[in-house]
Amino acid sequence: MKSTITVNKEVKELLERKKKELEIKLNKPLSWDDFFKYIFTEREEKMPKLSYEEAEILKRIVEEDRKNWKTREFA
């Protein structure tokens, strides 16, 4: 299946530049499909993965800190 998306000139130039940089880094030519797959896969791998319990702890810490911040802001 083939598709086309329209982007402005600046975005197109940015994508072409980033694709070229990645080709140099990997030392091989990439199709646009390969380029996007690499970018999205790399992003997913770099994202921190938390357990449900860890996420709940962080959420609670942020909520408490926000309350403290509001108190400090108006003190």
C-alpha positions as CSV (number, residue, x, y, z in Angstrom):
1,M,0.0,0.0,0.0
2,K,1.3,3.4,-0.9
3,S,0.3,6.7,0.7
4,T,1.3,10.3,0.5
5,I,1.4,13.0,3.1
6,T,1.8,16.7,2.6
7,V,4.3,18.6,4.7
8,N,5.7,22.1,4.3
9,K,9.1,22.7,2.9
10,E,10.9,23.1,6.3
11,V,9.5,19.8,7.6
12,K,10.5,18.0,4.4
13,E,14.1,19.4,4.6
14,L,14.3,18.5,8.3
15,L,13.2,14.9,7.6
16,E,15.6,14.6,4.7
17,R,18.5,15.9,6.9
18,K,17.6,13.5,9.8
19,K,17.3,10.6,7.4
20,K,20.7,11.4,5.9
21,E,22.2,11.7,9.4
22,L,20.8,8.3,10.4
23,E,22.1,6.7,7.1
24,I,25.6,8.0,8.0
25,K,25.3,6.8,11.5
26,L,24.2,3.3,10.4
27,N,26.5,3.4,7.4
28,K,23.7,2.2,5.0
29,P,20.9,3.7,2.9
30,L,17.4,3.6,4.3
31,S,14.0,3.7,2.7
32,W,11.6,6.1,4.2
33,D,9.8,3.1,5.8
34,D,13.0,1.9,7.4
35,F,13.7,5.4,8.6
36,F,10.4,5.9,10.3
37,K,10.4,2.3,11.7
38,Y,13.9,2.9,13.2
39,I,12.8,6.3,14.8
40,F,9.6,4.9,16.3
41,T,11.3,1.7,17.6
42,E,14.2,3.7,19.0
43,R,11.9,6.1,20.8
44,E,9.8,3.2,22.3
45,E,13.0,1.5,23.6
46,K,14.2,4.7,25.2
47,M,11.0,5.3,27.1
48,P,11.2,4.4,30.7
49,K,8.9,1.5,31.6
50,L,7.3,1.5,35.0
51,S,5.3,-1.0,36.8
52,Y,1.9,-0.1,37.9
53,E,3.1,0.3,41.5
54,E,6.0,2.5,40.5
55,A,3.7,4.7,38.4
56,E,1.3,5.1,41.3
57,I,4.1,6.1,43.7
58,L,5.4,8.7,41.2
59,K,1.8,10.0,40.7
60,R,1.4,10.4,44.5
61,I,4.7,12.2,44.8
62,V,3.8,14.6,42.0
63,E,0.4,15.3,43.6
64,E,1.9,16.0,47.0
65,D,4.6,18.2,45.5
66,R,2.0,20.2,43.6
67,K,0.1,20.8,46.9
68,N,3.4,22.0,48.5
69,W,4.2,24.2,45.5
70,K,0.8,25.9,45.7
71,T,1.4,26.5,49.4
72,R,4.9,27.9,48.9
73,E,3.7,30.1,46.0
74,F,1.2,32.0,48.1
75,A,3.1,32.1,51.4
